[in-house]
Amino acid sequence: MPNSSSISEFFLLVLADTRQLQLLHFWLLLGIYLAALLGNGLISTAVACHHRLHTPMYFFLLNLALLDLGCISTTLPKAMANALWDTRTISYAGCVAQTFLFVFLISAEYSILTIMSYDRYVAICKPLHYGTLMDSRACATMAAAAWGAGALHALLHTANTFSIPLCQNNTVDQYFCEVAQILKLSCSESDYLRESVNIYFSLCLIFGCFVFIVLSYVQIFRAVLRMASEMPSEQGRHKAFSMCLPHLAVVSLFLSTGISTNLRPPSLSFPSLDLVLSFLYSVVPPTLNPLIYSMRNQEIKDAVRKMMSYHPALFLL
């Protein structure tokens, strides 16, 4: 059996055995990747270029779009390359880098989603204090804290994961280097449990963020229902609910699939189920976030139309 000092590369999960299915998977992943790049790229450009969108809500939306771009670019290009060239290897250094970047970006994204719920809470429940609580300095501090916490979280898990002796084999039953799958290669149960404790602690923090998000939206829903009698129509109430419920759905997807992936014992782990769960939290949210948060937003639509009118050649490529 190999040990961690002799491992120079890992073998990732084969998405299909036949060449035709491999090419089909390549084109499907390419379509998803291009859709994610287009949607998040349009959001980033629109928010950065239009002064009307330089508000706290769109500032955090810009951060979310950048994190989505990084997250999906960390995993899908390698999976597409393996499917296209009928390979499954990734170097040891490449696996370490992929693990760090993915954990960093996904952790920072969850933090940004938590901050976005707080931003909506202040905007709806404390509108008179919004300018004070969510000024530019506060927004920059919260965004920097989210990125910094993601980096520290990723450094902790990456260092602990790859410091564990690996001697089972060098085959990762996933299409990218995932911490939960790499831990299955550890030499002993004690090594596995050591990093599992860190995972449990991280999931507790994530669950705490989820509780904070739910409580924020409970307060938002109560405030909206309380003001319903003062609203001349259903438009204001519909706008508030349509903005909060999709956000809550994405966070719930993150939490449920992340817990299922990392807390299930190895005896209940199946490659096909692991693949589906990982796809749900690593690919689906970055692809759908532009639709959920932005393309239903009239201000974003207007900004994108202006960009298209100013630079139509960019959208004909």
Residue, then its C-alpha position, 0 to 999 in steps of 0.5 A: m500500500p502507498n503512504s502519503s510520502s510516496i503519493s505523487e498523484f491521486f485518481l479521481l472518480v470516473l464519471a463514465d466508462t464509455r467514450q460516448l458518455q464521457l464526451l456527453h458529460f464534457w459537453l454537459l459540464l461545459g454548458i453548466y460552466l459557461a452558464a455560471l460564468l456568463g451569469n456571475g460575470l454579468i452580475s459582477t460587471a453590472v455592479a462594478c460599472h453602474h454607480r446606482l448599484h453601489t449599495p450594500m445589497y449589491f456590494f455583497l451580491l458582487n462578492l457572492a458572484l466572485l465567490d461563485l466564479g471561483c468555486i465553480s472554476t476550482t472543480l469543473p475545469k479539471a472534471m471537464a479535462n478528465a472527461l475530454w481526454d479520458t484521464r482521471t489523475i490529479s497531482y498531489a500538489g494540485c489536489v492540495a490546491q484544489t482542496f484549499l481553494f474549494v473549502f476557502l471559497i465555499s466557506a466564504e460564500y456561506s459567510i456572505l450568504t449569512i451577511m446578506s440575510y443580516d443586510r435584508y433584516v436591517a433594511i426591512c426591520k430597521p430602515l431608519h438605522y440602515g445607513t448607520l449600521m450598513d455604511s461603507r466601512a461596516c460593509a467592507t469590514m464584514a466582507a473582509a471578515a467573510w473572506g478571511a474566515g474562509a481562508l483560515h477555515a480552508l488552511l485549517h482543514t487542508a493542513n490537517t487533512f494532508s498531514i494525516p498519513l494516507c495508506q489505503n490507496n490513492t483513489v478519491d471517489q469523487y470528481f474533485c479532491e473533497v476532504a471527506q473522500i480524502l479522509k477515507l484514505s487515512c491509515s488509522e481510525s484515530d487519524y480519521l477521527r482527528e480531522s472529523v472533530n474539526i469537521y463537526f466543529s465547522l458544521c456546528l458553526i455553519f449550523g449556527c449561521f443557518v439558525f441566524i439566517v432563519l431567525s433573521y427571516v422570521q423577523i423579516f416575515r413578521a415585519v412584512l406581515r405587520m406592515a401588510s395592512e399599510m401596503p396599498s397592494e401585494q407588490g411590496r409583500h411579494k417583493a420581500f418574500s420573493m427576495c428572502l425565500p430563494h435565499l433561504a432555499v439556497v442556504s438550506l441546500f448548502l447545509s443539507t448536502g454539506i452535512s450529508t456529505n461530511l457526517r455520513p459514516p463510511s459504511l453508508s457512503f456510496p459513490s453515486l450518492d456522494l457524487v450527487l450530493s457534492f454536485l448539489y452543493s458545489v455546482v448547482p448554487p453557483t449556477l443558479n445564484p445569478l437567476i435567484y438573486s439578480m436576473r429577477n431584479q429589475e435594477i440588475k436587468d436595467a444595468v445589463r441592458k445598458m451594458m448590451s447597448y453600449h457594448p453589443a459586440l461582447f454579447l455576440l461572441 
